[in-house]
Amino acid sequence: MARFVATDYAISVNGQDYSSNIAAVTLDITADAVETTSFSSDYRNRIGGLKDASVTIDWHQDFGASGIDSVLFPLIGANATVVIKPTSGSISSSNPSYTGVFLVESYQPYASSVGDLATFSTTWGLAGTAGITRATA
């Protein structure tokens, strides 16, 4: 897959596909830069330290019986598995999936102004020690 326009991301939470209720997603994977500079150095030296990740999702709100609100509200304070793929196609080397378990730290059911589409954003930090996995098959 070469360059493409992000129109078909596949995003699931706990195995349920919510792509049609999501306007944007950001998966941020980081590693601490641990300084190892000694007195004999002219430049700072660093090595990679602990890794971390967070996922930010911009949602279209849905208060229906099986809508977003009914799913996210009970998850506050619990872990949720999030899977993100560039397209809804099968996982492959050109359509890798990124999976992580995140702590649902917050949920803001109302975040809209009068006349606007009912939307809200969540940012959840990585939970547990499994980290982020990338699958290609």
Backbone as a chain_set.jsonl record, in Angstrom:
{"seq": "MARFVATDYAISVNGQDYSSNIAAVTLDITADAVETTSFSSDYRNRIGGLKDASVTIDWHQDFGASGIDSVLFPLIGANATVVIKPTSGSISSSNPSYTGVFLVESYQPYASSVGDLATFSTTWGLAGTAGITRATA", "coords": {"N": [[0.849, -1.173, 0.0], [0.704, 2.09, -0.928], [0.93, 5.648, -0.501], [-2.083, 6.951, 0.888], [-5.503, 8.024, 1.266], [-7.047, 8.601, 4.302], [-9.768, 7.034, 4.688], [-11.005, 4.723, 5.363], [-10.362, 3.579, 7.827], [-10.213, 0.982, 10.237], [-11.499, 0.523, 13.346], [-11.673, -0.903, 16.432], [-13.182, -1.547, 19.612], [-12.831, -3.547, 22.304], [-13.433, -5.724, 20.621], [-15.628, -4.899, 19.128], [-16.589, -3.231, 16.215], [-16.248, 0.17, 15.718], [-15.872, 1.997, 13.738], [-17.599, 3.536, 12.089], [-18.549, 5.414, 13.834], [-16.504, 7.069, 14.468], [-14.437, 9.87, 14.036], [-11.777, 10.597, 14.03], [-8.533, 9.279, 14.816], [-5.719, 8.798, 16.902], [-2.783, 7.169, 17.487], [-0.344, 7.132, 19.758], [2.895, 6.292, 20.246], [5.569, 6.015, 22.379], [8.957, 6.367, 23.658], [10.92, 6.718, 26.554], [13.61, 9.012, 26.699], [16.541, 8.367, 28.024], [19.066, 9.932, 29.666], [22.563, 9.476, 29.313], [24.89, 10.834, 29.539], [28.309, 11.515, 30.14], [31.145, 12.941, 31.952], [33.184, 12.956, 30.077], [32.126, 13.571, 27.642], [31.326, 15.491, 24.727], [28.894, 15.938, 23.667], [25.456, 15.374, 24.464], [24.367, 12.146, 25.479], [22.063, 9.544, 24.879], [19.85, 6.849, 25.721], [17.275, 4.515, 24.814], [14.456, 4.29, 26.917], [11.831, 3.322, 29.086], [8.843, 2.335, 27.406], [5.762, 3.752, 26.203], [2.28, 4.348, 25.527], [-0.581, 5.921, 24.048], [-4.001, 6.345, 23.147], [-6.011, 8.409, 21.216], [-9.282, 9.204, 20.522], [-11.718, 10.58, 18.441], [-15.03, 10.822, 18.736], [-18.333, 10.274, 17.354], [-21.176, 10.98, 18.995], [-23.59, 8.685, 20.33], [-26.558, 7.84, 21.7], [-28.149, 5.623, 21.604], [-29.68, 2.354, 22.241], [-27.656, 0.394, 21.945], [-25.556, 2.026, 21.53], [-22.658, 4.263, 21.45], [-22.503, 5.589, 23.977], [-23.713, 3.711, 25.724], [-21.823, 1.747, 25.694], [-19.292, 2.868, 26.411], [-19.664, 4.194, 28.923], [-19.927, 2.163, 31.021], [-17.32, 1.251, 30.983], [-15.59, 2.983, 32.282], [-12.77, 3.328, 34.224], [-11.971, 0.761, 33.743], [-10.235, -1.698, 31.706], [-9.768, -1.609, 28.148], [-9.569, -3.203, 25.032], [-8.093, -2.003, 22.171], [-8.085, -1.967, 18.692], [-6.515, -1.015, 15.738], [-6.596, -0.49, 12.289], [-5.326, 0.388, 9.012], [-7.123, 0.049, 6.898], [-10.362, -1.468, 6.308], [-9.91, -3.973, 5.374], [-8.451, -7.324, 5.339], [-5.928, -8.23, 7.741], [-2.599, -7.632, 6.86], [0.733, -7.43, 5.414], [0.649, -4.971, 4.209], [-1.485, -3.848, 5.427], [-1.382, -3.446, 8.347], [-2.257, -4.328, 11.74], [-2.612, -2.57, 14.797], [-2.536, -3.176, 18.159], [-3.624, -2.638, 21.464], [-4.006, -2.605, 25.04], [-5.897, -0.486, 26.899], [-6.407, 1.825, 29.602], [-9.514, 2.964, 30.415], [-9.763, 5.948, 31.205], [-11.286, 8.232, 31.288], [-14.434, 9.662, 30.342], [-16.458, 11.678, 28.457], [-19.521, 12.419, 28.077], [-20.974, 14.584, 27.041], [-20.055, 17.131, 24.929], [-20.513, 19.273, 23.194], [-21.629, 22.078, 21.192], [-24.522, 24.192, 20.722], [-26.367, 23.306, 17.886], [-24.273, 21.923, 16.73], [-22.746, 18.864, 15.519], [-23.067, 16.124, 17.677], [-20.333, 15.398, 19.415], [-17.364, 13.999, 20.946], [-14.219, 13.59, 22.65], [-11.8, 11.129, 23.526], [-8.958, 10.22, 25.477], [-6.846, 7.678, 26.182], [-4.59, 5.989, 28.305], [-1.967, 3.548, 28.009], [-2.391, 0.315, 29.417], [-1.229, -2.212, 31.648], [1.424, -4.606, 30.87], [1.824, -5.566, 28.332], [2.085, -3.893, 26.166], [2.128, -2.371, 22.9], [1.079, -4.217, 20.148], [2.008, -5.18, 16.868], [0.579, -6.493, 14.086], [0.879, -8.436, 11.108], [-0.226, -10.49, 9.818]], "CA": [[0.0, 0.0, 0.0], [1.438, 3.347, -1.0], [0.178, 6.72, 0.155], [-3.533, 6.793, 0.735], [-6.354, 8.939, 2.013], [-7.624, 7.871, 5.436], [-11.23, 7.027, 4.603], [-11.522, 3.387, 5.657], [-9.75, 2.999, 9.02], [-11.02, 0.037, 11.008], [-11.176, 0.748, 14.751], [-12.575, -1.656, 17.297], [-12.994, -1.501, 21.057], [-13.29, -4.825, 22.87], [-13.935, -6.597, 19.566], [-16.746, -4.302, 18.408], [-16.144, -2.223, 15.25], [-16.893, 1.465, 15.887], [-15.336, 2.876, 12.7], [-18.612, 4.466, 11.569], [-18.821, 6.411, 14.874], [-15.236, 7.71, 14.813], [-14.004, 10.86, 13.049], [-10.317, 10.687, 14.024], [-7.834, 8.444, 15.783], [-4.276, 9.001, 16.994], [-2.075, 6.223, 18.34], [0.94, 7.749, 20.069], [3.792, 5.329, 20.878], [6.763, 6.762, 22.752], [9.953, 5.767, 24.547], [11.673, 7.716, 27.303], [15.018, 9.233, 26.342], [17.273, 8.378, 29.285], [20.383, 10.521, 29.41], [23.721, 8.731, 29.814], [26.04, 11.703, 29.305], [29.345, 11.512, 31.177], [32.019, 14.101, 31.896], [34.096, 12.902, 28.932], [31.351, 13.766, 26.419], [31.089, 16.833, 24.213], [27.479, 15.971, 23.337], [24.61, 14.543, 25.328], [24.116, 10.784, 25.019], [20.791, 9.025, 25.371], [19.399, 5.518, 25.33], [15.827, 4.351, 24.938], [13.996, 3.78, 28.202], [10.503, 2.717, 29.117], [7.92, 2.702, 26.337], [4.41, 4.074, 26.611], [1.385, 4.614, 24.402], [-1.927, 6.406, 24.327], [-4.863, 6.42, 21.968], [-7.004, 9.473, 21.256], [-10.349, 8.92, 19.561], [-12.789, 11.57, 18.325], [-16.243, 10.041, 18.545], [-19.665, 10.829, 17.101], [-21.959, 10.439, 20.105], [-24.783, 7.898, 20.019], [-27.189, 7.435, 22.949], [-29.054, 4.504, 21.344], [-29.613, 1.202, 23.152], [-26.335, -0.252, 21.848], [-24.693, 3.081, 21.017], [-21.374, 4.572, 22.076], [-22.69, 5.898, 25.394], [-24.001, 2.483, 26.484], [-20.605, 0.928, 25.726], [-18.182, 3.525, 27.099], [-19.934, 4.54, 30.318], [-19.561, 1.091, 31.96], [-15.882, 0.952, 30.917], [-14.784, 3.942, 33.036], [-11.959, 2.67, 35.242], [-11.651, -0.6, 33.31], [-9.38, -1.796, 30.528], [-10.418, -1.897, 26.871], [-8.655, -3.546, 23.951], [-8.338, -1.194, 20.979], [-7.38, -2.434, 17.497], [-6.591, -0.023, 14.665], [-6.029, -0.886, 10.993], [-5.46, 1.448, 8.009], [-8.335, -0.179, 6.113], [-11.218, -2.518, 6.845], [-9.498, -5.243, 4.794], [-7.764, -8.293, 6.183], [-4.594, -7.876, 8.214], [-1.538, -8.076, 5.959], [1.915, -6.576, 5.528], [0.291, -3.622, 3.76], [-2.63, -3.423, 6.239], [-1.075, -3.978, 9.678], [-3.09, -3.91, 12.868], [-1.944, -2.177, 16.033], [-3.427, -3.549, 19.244], [-3.182, -2.329, 22.817], [-4.999, -2.584, 26.107], [-5.851, 0.863, 27.442], [-7.265, 2.136, 30.732], [-10.529, 3.963, 30.096], [-9.578, 6.885, 32.312], [-12.305, 9.275, 31.305], [-15.487, 9.644, 29.327], [-17.16, 12.96, 28.495], [-20.657, 12.164, 27.194], [-21.464, 15.807, 26.418], [-18.966, 18.06, 24.612], [-20.942, 19.912, 21.949], [-22.324, 23.361, 21.25], [-25.807, 24.194, 20.062], [-26.327, 23.21, 16.436], [-23.146, 21.113, 16.265], [-22.819, 17.413, 15.619], [-22.705, 15.702, 19.031], [-19.055, 14.707, 19.384], [-16.513, 14.095, 22.131], [-12.912, 12.993, 22.442], [-11.228, 10.402, 24.653], [-7.55, 9.841, 25.415], [-6.619, 6.629, 27.166], [-3.215, 5.54, 28.415], [-1.699, 2.111, 27.95], [-2.521, -0.421, 30.676], [-0.561, -3.509, 31.638], [2.806, -4.686, 30.384], [1.882, -6.169, 27.001], [2.469, -2.879, 25.193], [1.429, -2.323, 21.612], [1.518, -5.252, 19.225], [1.771, -4.902, 15.453], [0.389, -7.76, 13.379], [0.841, -8.332, 9.653], [-0.833, -11.72, 9.275]], "C": [[0.894, 1.236, 0.0], [0.676, 4.411, -0.205], [-1.311, 6.53, -0.081], [-4.251, 7.833, 1.563], [-7.068, 8.118, 3.088], [-9.146, 7.963, 5.409], [-11.837, 5.715, 5.077], [-10.852, 2.762, 6.873], [-10.741, 2.046, 9.679], [-10.575, 0.148, 12.456], [-12.192, -0.007, 15.594], [-12.178, -1.472, 18.758], [-13.638, -2.762, 21.621], [-13.986, -5.7, 21.823], [-15.09, -6.048, 18.753], [-16.235, -3.185, 17.496], [-16.958, -0.938, 15.429], [-16.439, 2.468, 14.831], [-16.344, 3.907, 12.218], [-19.002, 5.529, 12.589], [-17.573, 7.206, 15.251], [-14.804, 8.637, 13.678], [-12.488, 10.958, 12.953], [-9.742, 9.759, 15.083], [-6.35, 8.767, 15.726], [-3.724, 7.975, 17.959], [-0.673, 6.772, 18.534], [1.788, 6.747, 20.847], [5.113, 6.041, 21.138], [7.727, 5.889, 23.558], [10.676, 6.896, 25.254], [13.086, 7.808, 26.743], [15.774, 9.398, 27.655], [18.697, 8.855, 29.01], [21.494, 9.717, 30.078], [25.007, 9.53, 29.646], [27.018, 11.63, 30.48], [30.236, 12.735, 31.0], [32.931, 14.104, 30.678], [33.392, 13.178, 27.603], [31.265, 15.239, 26.038], [29.609, 17.042, 23.87], [26.712, 15.084, 24.303], [24.414, 13.178, 24.665], [22.814, 10.294, 25.636], [20.595, 7.589, 24.917], [17.886, 5.465, 25.517], [15.469, 3.734, 26.27], [12.63, 3.131, 28.076], [9.634, 3.241, 27.981], [6.545, 2.98, 26.925], [3.575, 4.294, 25.354], [0.086, 5.199, 24.92], [-2.699, 6.416, 23.018], [-5.883, 7.53, 22.207], [-8.013, 9.204, 20.147], [-11.364, 10.052, 19.614], [-14.044, 10.835, 17.878], [-17.409, 10.902, 18.075], [-20.559, 10.177, 18.156], [-23.194, 9.71, 19.594], [-25.344, 7.391, 21.344], [-28.184, 6.298, 22.757], [-28.791, 3.332, 22.282], [-28.265, 0.488, 23.107], [-25.304, 0.739, 21.305], [-23.433, 3.28, 21.852], [-21.521, 4.804, 23.574], [-22.901, 4.632, 26.215], [-22.783, 1.573, 26.587], [-19.525, 1.575, 26.586], [-18.444, 3.813, 28.569], [-19.555, 3.417, 31.286], [-18.056, 0.778, 31.977], [-15.019, 1.908, 31.738], [-14.091, 3.212, 34.186], [-11.562, 1.246, 34.9], [-10.721, -0.548, 32.093], [-10.205, -2.126, 29.296], [-9.337, -2.192, 25.841], [-9.05, -2.763, 22.712], [-7.472, -1.74, 19.852], [-7.609, -1.416, 16.392], [-5.914, -0.595, 13.429], [-6.226, 0.257, 9.997], [-6.686, 1.292, 7.117], [-9.134, -1.301, 6.757], [-10.878, -3.893, 6.275], [-8.8, -6.145, 5.798], [-6.385, -7.788, 6.577], [-3.564, -8.462, 7.266], [-0.332, -7.165, 6.152], [1.629, -5.148, 5.08], [-0.948, -3.071, 4.487], [-2.433, -3.945, 7.669], [-2.083, -3.505, 10.728], [-2.187, -3.549, 14.038], [-2.946, -2.411, 17.157], [-2.808, -3.174, 20.581], [-4.341, -2.398, 23.782], [-4.823, -1.258, 26.841], [-6.802, 1.001, 28.628], [-8.231, 3.244, 30.323], [-10.587, 4.92, 31.282], [-10.685, 7.908, 32.417], [-13.291, 9.061, 30.169], [-16.294, 10.921, 29.51], [-18.368, 12.854, 27.568], [-21.194, 13.39, 26.474], [-20.294, 16.754, 26.199], [-19.282, 18.814, 23.327], [-21.613, 21.252, 22.222], [-23.628, 23.254, 20.472], [-25.629, 24.181, 18.543], [-25.198, 22.368, 15.877], [-23.491, 19.628, 16.292], [-22.358, 17.034, 17.018], [-21.447, 14.837, 18.954], [-18.372, 14.824, 20.74], [-15.211, 13.365, 21.822], [-12.48, 12.248, 23.704], [-9.744, 10.198, 24.401], [-7.301, 8.865, 26.544], [-5.165, 6.209, 27.128], [-3.124, 4.028, 28.419], [-1.827, 1.492, 29.335], [-1.754, -1.732, 30.556], [0.815, -3.45, 31.003], [2.917, -5.239, 28.965], [2.311, -5.17, 25.932], [1.576, -2.878, 23.975], [1.97, -3.457, 20.747], [1.124, -4.838, 17.806], [1.697, -6.238, 14.734], [0.307, -7.512, 11.885], [0.25, -9.587, 9.005], [-1.896, -12.235, 10.219]], "O": [[1.755, 1.379, 0.868], [-0.131, 4.083, 0.665], [-1.735, 6.015, -1.116], [-3.667, 8.447, 2.456], [-7.626, 7.059, 2.799], [-9.738, 8.849, 6.024], [-13.059, 5.604, 5.184], [-10.774, 1.536, 6.961], [-11.95, 2.281, 9.674], [-9.411, -0.101, 12.769], [-13.399, 0.212, 15.491], [-11.01, -1.27, 19.089], [-14.83, -3.006, 21.437], [-15.001, -6.335, 22.107], [-15.499, -6.674, 17.775], [-15.525, -2.29, 17.954], [-18.183, -0.943, 15.312], [-16.608, 3.673, 15.017], [-15.971, 5.052, 11.963], [-19.722, 6.465, 12.243], [-17.579, 7.935, 16.243], [-14.803, 8.247, 12.51], [-11.96, 11.358, 11.915], [-10.371, 9.488, 16.106], [-5.788, 8.982, 14.652], [-4.142, 7.913, 19.115], [0.099, 6.866, 17.58], [1.449, 6.389, 21.975], [5.708, 6.607, 20.221], [7.363, 4.828, 24.064], [11.01, 7.91, 24.642], [13.681, 6.8, 26.363], [15.668, 10.429, 28.319], [19.43, 8.254, 28.224], [21.389, 9.328, 31.241], [26.095, 8.955, 29.616], [26.623, 11.677, 31.644], [30.104, 13.475, 30.025], [33.409, 15.167, 30.282], [34.002, 13.032, 26.544], [31.148, 16.115, 26.895], [29.135, 18.175, 23.793], [27.27, 14.154, 24.885], [24.308, 13.078, 23.443], [22.509, 10.603, 26.787], [21.101, 7.169, 23.876], [17.301, 6.249, 26.264], [16.098, 2.77, 26.707], [12.324, 2.476, 27.081], [9.676, 4.422, 27.636], [6.21, 2.502, 28.009], [4.112, 4.41, 24.253], [-0.294, 4.998, 26.074], [-2.122, 6.486, 21.933], [-6.529, 7.586, 23.254], [-7.648, 9.003, 18.988], [-11.818, 10.441, 20.691], [-14.102, 10.294, 16.774], [-17.468, 12.099, 18.357], [-20.679, 8.952, 18.198], [-23.766, 10.069, 18.565], [-24.695, 6.607, 22.036], [-28.986, 6.03, 23.651], [-27.806, 3.32, 23.021], [-27.784, 0.023, 24.141], [-24.308, 0.345, 20.698], [-23.184, 2.564, 22.822], [-20.739, 4.269, 24.36], [-22.324, 4.495, 27.294], [-22.719, 0.719, 27.472], [-18.905, 0.898, 27.407], [-17.533, 3.688, 29.388], [-18.908, 3.695, 32.296], [-17.576, 0.109, 32.893], [-13.82, 1.668, 31.88], [-14.738, 2.566, 35.01], [-10.884, 0.588, 35.689], [-10.464, 0.518, 31.534], [-11.211, -2.831, 29.378], [-8.314, -1.51, 25.787], [-10.19, -2.84, 22.254], [-6.272, -1.952, 20.028], [-8.739, -1.002, 16.136], [-4.803, -1.12, 13.503], [-7.187, 1.017, 10.116], [-7.232, 2.283, 6.632], [-8.64, -1.998, 7.644], [-11.5, -4.884, 6.658], [-8.59, -5.775, 6.953], [-5.756, -7.021, 5.849], [-3.635, -9.637, 6.906], [-0.372, -6.237, 6.96], [2.296, -4.214, 5.524], [-1.402, -1.964, 4.196], [-3.207, -4.774, 8.148], [-2.673, -2.431, 10.613], [-1.133, -4.152, 14.236], [-4.067, -1.906, 17.113], [-1.613, -3.37, 20.8], [-5.504, -2.267, 23.398], [-3.741, -0.949, 27.339], [-7.864, 0.38, 28.66], [-7.809, 4.332, 29.931], [-11.353, 4.728, 32.226], [-10.991, 8.396, 33.505], [-13.012, 8.377, 29.185], [-16.762, 11.207, 30.612], [-18.254, 13.167, 26.383], [-21.803, 13.264, 25.412], [-19.616, 17.142, 27.151], [-18.414, 18.974, 22.469], [-22.094, 21.519, 23.322], [-23.813, 22.341, 19.668], [-24.841, 24.949, 17.992], [-25.159, 22.116, 14.673], [-24.405, 19.197, 16.995], [-21.359, 17.566, 17.501], [-21.489, 13.697, 18.491], [-18.754, 15.646, 21.573], [-15.121, 12.616, 20.85], [-12.762, 12.689, 24.818], [-9.317, 10.026, 23.259], [-7.516, 9.179, 27.715], [-4.572, 6.085, 26.056], [-4.069, 3.326, 28.78], [-1.407, 2.095, 30.324], [-1.648, -2.292, 29.465], [1.306, -2.38, 30.645], [4.028, -5.364, 28.45], [2.846, -5.567, 24.897], [0.429, -3.323, 24.013], [3.183, -3.631, 20.631], [0.073, -4.241, 17.574], [2.645, -7.023, 14.771], [-0.258, -6.512, 11.44], [0.237, -9.715, 7.781], [-2.523, -13.258, 9.944]]}, "num_chains": 1, "name": "protein.A"}
